[in-house]
Amino acid sequence: MEHGRIPASQMPTLRQLQFLTALRAEGSFVGAAEAVGVTQPTLSAGIKELETALGAILVERGRAGAVLTPAGAEAAERAMRAIGEVEELVRSVQSSGEPFSGTFRLGAIPTIAPFLLPRALPLLKSKFPKLRLQMREDLTARLIEALKARTLDAAVIALPYAAQGIEASVVAEDEFLFLCPEGHPLARRNDLAPEHLRGEDMLLLEDGHCLRDHALSVCGASPGRRGSEVGAVSLHTLVQMVAGGMGVTLLPKIAADGGAAAGAKVAMRPFADPVHGRSIGVVWRENGPRAEEARLLADLLREKLFKSAA
């Protein structure tokens, strides 16, 4: 026997794992047997074989029904994940050669997701009617970790972002607009440039948002400046802080076009020379099984939503 290899006699079958997860969901042998389409003796025998293979009692049997032991609860949780992986394997193989015909797990950062996805998702669904999209909105670092952990297939983030084993494709350059309270002196300038912001209280997103770093690099501010210690949790909050007279900020054009400042008492101005503070891109795991679909997604966004992207 190869060192560390579990003997085949101790390996549970997929059917046994299905029995266990059904038992957890139904709470009784009768209900679980009906759920998986077998007789109660068959299900009971399968659970007993699973307990023998694993060398642990998984279920306490009593008049009140079936209660999972701590070992059984852990086994059931892991069994659900294993069954999910097998189901995904089946869907992936069955849909091979036909892009976006199964479940595709897509992430996006909070400063992009609310403004890009309402435009992108209908486009994807119309072009790929068999697509089943699972969405996750999170900070860049956690999305990258999810890609590496194989719980995401691709993500839309702000670039550049260096991460080993991750490939990227830029789909657009996102222009920064200046946002200030109504009546602010800078709102009247026709020659607005980043250096004009250096005497202002710059409001930023809280630490962890890559947009914070991009804004700092554009306006020449530093975390020690007055005002930059105030961190908002979202762009909508940032807009309201500006409207309340707490300072000024930079707003990505994709957010402005998406209505992030609609109805707020703010003035929004472009810089005399357009400032591109970040790139919007699609990232995926290098040599991953959904890499080609991720590239196709980037191409689709670039051609259909950002025709002027570099």
C-alpha positions in Angstrom: 0.0 0.0 0.0 1.3 3.4 -0.9 2.2 5.5 2.1 -0.7 7.6 3.2 -3.2 6.1 0.7 -6.5 5.2 2.3 -7.6 1.6 1.5 -10.5 1.2 -0.9 -12.5 -0.6 1.8 -12.4 2.6 3.9 -13.5 4.9 1.1 -17.2 5.9 1.2 -19.2 5.6 -2.0 -21.0 8.6 -3.4 -24.3 6.9 -2.7 -23.5 6.5 0.9 -22.6 10.2 1.2 -26.0 11.1 -0.5 -27.7 8.9 2.2 -26.0 10.8 5.0 -26.7 14.3 3.6 -30.4 13.3 3.0 -30.5 12.0 6.6 -29.2 15.4 7.9 -31.8 17.3 5.8 -34.8 15.1 6.7 -34.0 14.1 10.3 -35.4 10.6 9.9 -34.6 7.4 8.0 -38.1 7.3 6.5 -37.9 10.9 5.1 -34.3 10.4 3.9 -35.2 7.2 2.1 -38.1 8.9 0.3 -35.8 11.8 -0.6 -33.2 9.6 -2.3 -35.7 7.1 -3.7 -34.7 3.9 -1.8 -36.3 1.8 0.8 -35.7 2.5 4.5 -33.7 -0.8 5.0 -31.5 0.1 2.0 -30.7 3.5 3.4 -30.1 2.2 6.9 -27.8 -0.5 5.6 -25.9 2.2 3.6 -25.4 4.4 6.7 -24.2 1.4 8.7 -21.7 0.5 5.9 -20.5 4.1 5.9 -20.0 4.0 9.7 -18.0 0.8 9.4 -15.8 2.2 6.6 -15.1 5.4 8.6 -14.8 3.7 11.9 -17.1 6.1 13.7 -20.7 6.4 14.8 -22.4 9.0 12.6 -26.0 8.7 13.7 -27.8 8.3 17.0 -31.0 6.3 16.4 -34.0 6.8 18.6 -37.8 7.2 18.8 -37.5 11.0 18.1 -35.7 10.3 14.8 -32.1 10.3 13.7 -29.7 12.7 15.2 -26.2 13.2 13.7 -23.3 12.8 16.2 -20.5 15.5 16.0 -18.6 13.2 13.8 -21.7 12.7 11.6 -22.3 16.4 11.4 -18.7 17.0 10.2 -19.0 14.1 7.7 -22.3 15.4 6.4 -20.9 18.9 5.8 -17.9 17.5 4.0 -20.1 15.1 2.1 -22.2 18.0 0.8 -19.1 19.7 -0.6 -17.8 16.5 -2.2 -21.2 15.9 -3.8 -21.2 19.4 -5.1 -17.7 19.0 -6.6 -18.9 15.8 -8.4 -22.0 17.5 -9.7 -19.8 20.3 -11.0 -17.5 17.8 -12.6 -20.5 16.2 -14.4 -21.8 19.6 -15.6 -18.3 20.7 -16.7 -17.7 17.6 -18.8 -21.2 17.6 -20.3 -20.8 21.2 -21.3 -17.3 20.9 -22.6 -16.8 22.7 -25.9 -19.8 24.9 -25.2 -18.8 28.0 -23.2 -20.8 29.3 -20.4 -23.3 26.4 -20.5 -22.9 25.5 -16.9 -22.4 27.2 -13.6 -19.8 30.0 -13.7 -18.7 31.6 -10.4 -17.8 35.2 -10.9 -16.6 37.7 -8.4 -16.4 41.5 -8.6 -15.1 44.3 -6.3 -17.7 46.7 -4.7 -16.5 49.7 -6.6 -17.2 48.0 -9.9 -20.0 45.4 -9.3 -23.0 47.7 -8.8 -22.2 49.7 -11.9 -20.9 47.1 -14.4 -23.0 44.0 -13.6 -26.4 45.5 -14.4 -25.1 46.1 -17.9 -23.1 42.9 -18.2 -25.4 40.3 -16.9 -28.2 40.7 -19.4 -25.6 40.7 -22.2 -24.2 37.4 -20.9 -27.6 35.8 -20.4 -28.8 36.7 -23.9 -25.6 35.4 -25.6 -25.3 32.3 -23.4 -28.8 31.2 -22.4 -27.6 28.1 -20.6 -25.4 30.1 -18.3 -25.9 29.7 -14.6 -24.0 32.6 -12.9 -23.1 32.6 -9.3 -22.0 36.1 -8.1 -19.8 37.1 -5.2 -18.9 40.7 -4.3 -15.8 41.2 -2.2 -12.5 43.0 -1.8 -9.8 42.3 -4.3 -7.5 40.3 -1.9 -10.3 37.9 -0.9 -11.4 37.4 -4.5 -7.9 36.5 -5.5 -7.7 34.0 -2.6 -11.0 32.5 -3.8 -9.6 32.1 -7.3 -6.6 30.3 -5.9 -8.8 28.2 -3.7 -10.9 27.2 -6.8 -14.1 28.6 -5.3 -14.3 31.3 -8.1 -13.8 30.9 -11.8 -13.0 34.6 -12.6 -13.3 38.0 -11.1 -13.6 41.6 -12.3 -11.2 43.8 -10.4 -9.1 47.0 -10.7 -5.7 46.6 -12.3 -2.8 46.5 -11.9 -2.8 43.9 -9.2 0.1 41.5 -9.0 -0.7 37.9 -7.8 1.3 34.8 -8.6 -0.6 32.2 -10.7 -3.3 34.7 -11.8 -3.7 35.9 -15.3 -5.4 39.2 -16.3 -7.0 40.9 -19.2 -7.7 44.7 -19.2 -11.1 45.5 -20.6 -11.2 49.3 -20.0 -9.4 52.3 -18.6 -11.6 54.0 -15.9 -11.4 57.8 -15.8 -11.4 59.6 -12.5 -13.8 62.6 -12.0 -13.5 65.3 -9.4 -16.3 65.4 -6.9 -16.9 68.3 -4.5 -19.8 70.0 -2.6 -22.0 72.3 -4.6 -20.4 75.8 -4.8 -16.9 74.6 -4.1 -14.3 76.9 -5.8 -12.7 74.1 -7.8 -16.0 73.3 -9.4 -15.6 76.5 -11.5 -12.1 75.8 -12.8 -11.8 74.9 -16.5 -8.1 73.9 -16.1 -8.7 71.4 -13.3 -5.6 69.2 -12.6 -4.6 66.8 -9.8 -2.3 69.3 -8.2 -5.2 71.5 -7.4 -6.4 68.9 -4.9 -3.3 68.9 -2.7 -4.7 71.6 -0.4 -8.1 69.8 0.0 -9.4 67.3 2.5 -9.5 64.2 0.4 -12.1 61.6 1.4 -11.2 58.0 0.7 -12.6 54.5 1.0 -11.5 52.6 4.0 -8.3 50.5 4.0 -8.7 47.3 1.9 -10.3 49.0 -1.1 -7.8 49.3 -4.0 -9.6 52.4 -5.1 -8.2 54.1 -2.0 -4.6 53.5 -3.2 -5.4 54.5 -6.8 -6.9 57.8 -5.6 -3.9 58.5 -3.4 -1.5 58.0 -6.3 -3.5 60.4 -8.5 -3.9 63.3 -6.1 -0.5 63.0 -4.4 -2.1 62.7 -1.0 -0.9 60.4 1.8 -2.7 58.6 4.6 -1.4 61.1 7.1 -3.2 64.1 5.6 -6.1 65.6 7.4 -9.3 64.1 5.9 -7.7 61.0 4.5 -8.1 59.2 7.9 -11.9 59.2 7.2 -12.7 56.0 5.4 -16.1 55.3 3.8 -17.3 51.7 3.3 -18.8 52.4 -0.1 -18.9 54.9 -3.0 -22.4 55.9 -2.2 -21.4 56.7 1.4 -18.4 58.6 0.0 -20.7 60.7 -2.2 -22.9 61.6 0.8 -19.9 62.6 2.8 -18.9 65.0 0.1 -22.4 66.3 -0.2 -22.3 67.0 3.6 -19.3 69.2 3.2 -16.7 66.9 4.7 -14.3 67.1 1.8 -13.7 66.2 -1.8 -13.0 62.9 -3.6 -12.3 61.2 -6.9 -15.2 59.2 -8.4 -14.6 56.5 -11.1 -16.5 57.4 -14.3 -18.1 53.9 -14.3 -19.7 54.8 -11.0 -20.7 58.2 -12.2 -22.3 56.7 -15.3 -24.0 54.2 -13.1 -25.7 56.9 -11.0 -23.6 56.9 -7.9 -23.9 60.6 -7.4 -27.5 61.0 -8.7 -29.6 63.3 -6.5 -26.7 64.3 -4.2 -25.8 68.0 -3.7 -22.4 67.7 -5.3 -20.6 69.1 -8.3 -18.7 66.7 -10.6 -16.1 67.8 -13.0 -13.6 66.1 -15.4 -10.0 67.0 -15.3 -8.7 69.2 -18.1 -6.4 66.3 -19.1 -8.4 63.1 -18.4 -7.0 61.1 -15.5 -7.1 57.4 -15.8 -6.6 56.2 -12.3 -7.2 52.5 -12.8 -7.9 49.8 -15.3 -10.8 47.5 -15.1 -10.0 43.9 -15.9 -10.9 40.2 -15.7 -8.6 37.9 -13.8 -8.6 34.1 -13.5 -6.4 31.2 -12.3 -3.6 30.5 -14.7 -4.2 27.3 -16.7 -7.5 26.8 -14.8 -10.3 24.8 -16.5 -12.4 28.0 -17.1 -9.5 30.1 -18.4 -10.8 30.2 -21.9 -14.3 31.3 -20.7 -12.7 34.0 -18.6 -10.8 35.3 -21.6 -14.1 35.2 -23.6 -15.7 37.2 -20.8 -13.0 39.9 -21.0 -13.4 40.1 -24.8 -17.1 40.4 -24.5 -17.0 43.2 -22.0 -14.3 45.0 -24.0 -16.2 44.8 -27.3 -19.8 45.3 -26.1 -19.5 47.6 -23.1 -16.1 49.4 -23.4 -15.6 49.8 -27.1 -13.1 52.6 -26.5 -10.9 50.6 -24.1 -7.2 50.5 -24.8 
